[in-house]
Amino acid sequence: MFVRNACLCLILSSIPASEGLKTGTAASKALLVGVTTGSGAEGGSEIITIDPRDGKAEKVGRLVPPKGHKLVQAQDLTWSTDSKHLIVTQLGFDDKDEPHTWIDWVEPSSLKIERSTAPTPGVLDSFCWDGQGRLLATLGNARPMKLLAIDPETGARTETATLEARLWVRSLVWKAAGSELWALHTRTTELDYDALVKLSPKDGAVLQIVKLDMREMATALALDRRGEFVVAGDKGGWFHLDAATGKTERSKAELEFRVNGLVVGR
């Protein structure tokens, strides 16, 4: 019995402990960090990394929701200003099946949720730091959606604009070159195709619409370290996007996860 237990301990000790999300290296900074819709009996979403060059994805770990929450999924994520936490917006449903969201501050190396805001009605999504140091987001479980500025310390929300009713925004991206705010629109009745939409940072007005050449629904948009747009699709596709034409190039790699949000690694 002693020998068997000793062997078991030796085997367990040889299995490397999970290191969570790695940061601070050239390799980690070249990757994108994503959140998924989640799966499995435990609920909650996965944190993954994606190599933007070829779409190769690896699972880092799961964000386990608090007890009592069911059907919880992360909508989007970004980094805190000091890069010490991932700021994640989480979606859940109450007993009447009404959506509510809250913000979690996640320690990246352990994926431990260190603090959370209280749940509030509606779907909070599309985190994005703008050129003024504001954390932008969208809010709405119906159209028209609202454009918000979020206090990154408290989660307090300030409405800055109402978006056009035809838009359904899944991601916001700030392009420092030109100080441009771009949004990923997922098809609606009024605008029946996925599109890259340039918005006015001041009032959310539509400045430009670029139809995406994709055969699957776009779920998340990001700019990689090279300043190039990349898009995740709902059928496992990973696409490089020409913002001028809307043409996309699908990677040979297939995503095993449905990606809700993306941010550049640290």
C-alpha positions in Angstrom: 0.0 0.0 0.0 2.8 2.4 0.9 4.6 1.6 -2.4 1.4 2.3 -4.4 0.8 5.6 -2.6 4.4 6.6 -3.1 4.1 5.9 -6.8 0.8 7.9 -7.0 2.5 10.8 -5.3 5.4 10.6 -7.7 3.0 10.6 -10.7 1.0 13.6 -9.4 4.2 15.5 -8.6 5.3 15.0 -12.2 2.2 16.7 -13.6 2.9 20.4 -14.0 0.6 22.8 -12.1 -1.6 25.1 -14.1 0.2 28.4 -14.5 -2.9 30.3 -15.6 -2.4 33.1 -18.1 1.3 33.9 -18.8 2.2 37.6 -19.1 5.4 39.7 -19.4 7.1 37.8 -22.2 7.5 38.6 -25.9 5.5 35.4 -26.7 2.6 36.3 -24.4 2.4 39.8 -25.9 2.2 38.5 -29.4 -0.9 36.4 -28.5 -4.5 37.4 -28.1 -6.5 36.5 -25.0 -10.1 35.5 -25.5 -13.2 34.4 -23.6 -15.6 31.8 -24.8 -19.3 31.1 -24.4 -18.3 28.3 -22.0 -19.3 24.6 -21.8 -19.5 21.7 -19.4 -21.4 21.0 -16.2 -19.5 23.5 -14.1 -20.7 26.4 -16.2 -18.6 29.5 -16.8 -16.4 30.6 -19.7 -12.9 29.5 -20.7 -10.0 31.9 -21.0 -8.0 31.0 -24.1 -5.0 32.3 -26.0 -5.0 32.6 -29.8 -2.0 33.1 -32.1 -3.4 35.8 -34.5 -1.1 34.7 -37.3 -2.7 31.2 -37.8 -5.6 31.0 -35.4 -4.1 28.3 -33.2 -5.9 28.4 -29.9 -5.1 27.0 -26.5 -7.3 26.7 -23.4 -5.8 28.4 -20.3 -8.5 27.7 -17.7 -12.2 28.2 -16.7 -13.8 31.2 -15.0 -15.9 29.4 -12.4 -19.1 31.3 -11.6 -20.3 32.0 -8.1 -22.6 29.4 -6.5 -26.2 29.9 -7.4 -25.5 31.3 -10.9 -26.5 29.2 -13.9 -25.9 29.7 -17.6 -23.2 32.3 -16.9 -21.0 33.3 -19.8 -18.4 36.0 -20.3 -19.3 38.6 -22.9 -16.0 40.4 -23.3 -12.7 41.3 -21.5 -10.0 43.8 -21.4 -7.0 44.6 -19.2 -6.9 47.0 -16.2 -4.7 50.0 -16.7 -1.9 48.4 -14.7 -2.3 45.1 -16.5 -2.6 43.3 -13.2 -6.2 42.2 -13.8 -8.5 41.1 -16.6 -11.7 43.0 -16.5 -14.5 40.6 -17.6 -18.1 41.3 -18.2 -20.3 38.4 -17.2 -23.9 37.6 -18.3 -26.4 35.7 -16.3 -30.2 35.3 -16.1 -32.6 35.7 -13.1 -35.6 33.5 -12.3 -37.7 35.3 -14.9 -35.1 34.6 -17.5 -34.2 38.3 -17.6 -30.5 39.1 -18.4 -28.3 40.9 -16.0 -24.5 41.5 -16.1 -21.7 42.3 -13.7 -18.0 42.9 -13.9 -15.3 40.6 -12.5 -11.7 41.5 -11.8 -9.7 38.4 -12.6 -6.1 37.7 -11.5 -4.5 36.3 -14.7 -2.0 33.9 -13.3 -4.6 32.0 -11.2 -7.8 33.0 -13.0 -9.2 33.8 -9.5 -12.1 36.3 -9.4 -10.9 38.8 -6.8 -13.9 41.1 -6.8 -17.1 41.7 -8.6 -19.8 44.4 -9.0 -23.4 43.8 -8.2 -25.5 42.5 -11.1 -27.5 45.1 -13.1 -30.1 44.7 -15.8 -29.2 44.4 -19.4 -26.3 43.0 -21.4 -23.0 44.8 -21.0 -20.5 44.0 -23.8 -17.8 45.3 -26.1 -15.0 46.6 -23.8 -12.6 49.0 -25.4 -10.1 51.6 -24.0 -10.3 54.8 -26.1 -7.6 57.4 -26.7 -8.8 59.5 -23.8 -8.3 56.7 -21.3 -12.0 55.9 -21.1 -13.2 52.3 -20.9 -16.1 52.1 -23.4 -18.8 49.4 -23.6 -22.2 48.8 -25.1 -25.4 48.0 -23.2 -28.6 46.5 -24.4 -30.6 43.4 -24.7 -32.6 45.2 -27.4 -31.9 47.9 -29.9 -31.0 50.7 -29.9 -27.9 49.9 -27.9 -26.3 52.4 -25.6 -22.6 53.4 -25.7 -21.2 53.7 -22.2 -18.1 54.9 -20.4 -17.3 52.5 -17.5 -15.4 53.5 -14.3 -12.7 50.7 -14.3 -12.5 50.7 -10.5 -16.1 50.7 -9.5 -17.9 49.5 -12.7 -20.2 52.7 -12.6 -21.7 53.4 -16.0 -22.2 56.8 -17.8 -24.2 56.8 -21.0 -22.4 58.7 -23.7 -24.6 58.0 -26.8 -27.4 56.0 -28.3 -26.3 53.9 -31.3 -28.3 53.6 -34.5 -31.2 51.2 -34.1 -30.1 49.0 -37.0 -26.8 48.2 -35.3 -26.1 45.2 -33.1 -22.5 45.6 -31.8 -20.5 42.6 -30.7 -17.0 44.3 -30.3 -15.5 47.7 -30.0 -11.9 48.4 -31.1 -9.8 51.6 -30.7 -7.4 52.1 -33.5 -4.7 54.5 -32.2 -3.6 55.4 -35.7 -6.1 58.0 -36.7 -7.9 57.9 -33.3 -10.6 55.7 -34.7 -13.4 53.8 -33.0 -14.5 50.6 -34.9 -17.3 48.2 -34.1 -18.2 44.7 -35.2 -21.8 44.6 -36.3 -23.6 41.3 -36.4 -26.4 41.1 -38.9 -29.9 42.4 -38.1 -33.1 42.7 -40.1 -32.2 46.3 -41.2 -28.5 45.6 -41.8 -28.5 42.0 -42.9 -24.8 41.3 -43.1 -21.8 41.4 -40.7 -19.9 44.6 -41.0 -17.0 46.6 -39.7 -18.5 50.0 -38.7 -16.5 53.1 -38.0 -18.2 55.2 -35.2 -17.8 58.7 -34.0 -16.1 58.5 -30.6 -18.0 61.7 -29.6 -21.6 60.7 -30.2 -21.5 57.1 -31.7 -22.7 58.3 -35.1 -22.0 55.9 -38.0 -19.1 57.3 -40.2 -18.4 54.3 -42.4 -19.8 50.7 -43.0 -17.6 48.0 -44.6 -19.5 44.8 -45.4 -17.6 41.7 -44.4 -16.9 38.9 -46.9 -17.6 36.0 -44.5 -19.7 32.8 -44.8 -20.2 32.5 -41.1 -21.4 34.9 -38.4 -18.7 37.1 -36.9 -18.5 36.9 -33.1 -15.5 38.9 -32.0 -13.1 41.5 -33.4 -9.6 42.6 -32.4 -6.5 44.4 -33.6 -3.3 42.4 -33.2 0.1 43.7 -32.3 0.8 44.5 -35.9 -2.3 46.7 -36.1 -4.2 44.3 -38.3 -7.9 43.4 -37.8 -8.7 39.7 -37.0 -12.2 38.2 -36.6 -13.5 35.0 -35.0 -16.5 33.3 -36.5 -19.3 31.1 -35.1 -18.3 28.0 -37.2 -14.7 27.8 -36.0 -13.3 30.3 -38.5 -10.4 32.6 -37.8 -10.1 35.5 -40.3 -7.6 38.2 -41.3 -9.6 41.3 -42.4 -8.9 44.0 -44.9 -10.6 47.0 -43.4 -10.7 48.9 -46.6 -12.5 46.2 -48.7 -14.1 43.9 -46.1 -12.3 40.9 -47.7 -11.3 38.2 -45.3 -8.8 35.4 -45.4 -9.8 32.3 -43.4 -7.0 30.5 -41.5 -6.5 26.7 -42.0 -6.7 26.3 -38.2 -10.2 25.7 -36.8 -11.2 27.2 -33.5 -12.5 24.7 -31.0 -14.2 27.4 -29.0 -17.0 30.0 -29.7 -15.1 33.2 -29.0 -17.1 36.1 -27.4 -14.3 38.6 -26.8 -10.6 39.3 -27.6 -7.8 41.5 -26.3 -4.1 41.7 -27.0 -1.9 39.7 -24.5 0.4 41.3 -21.9 
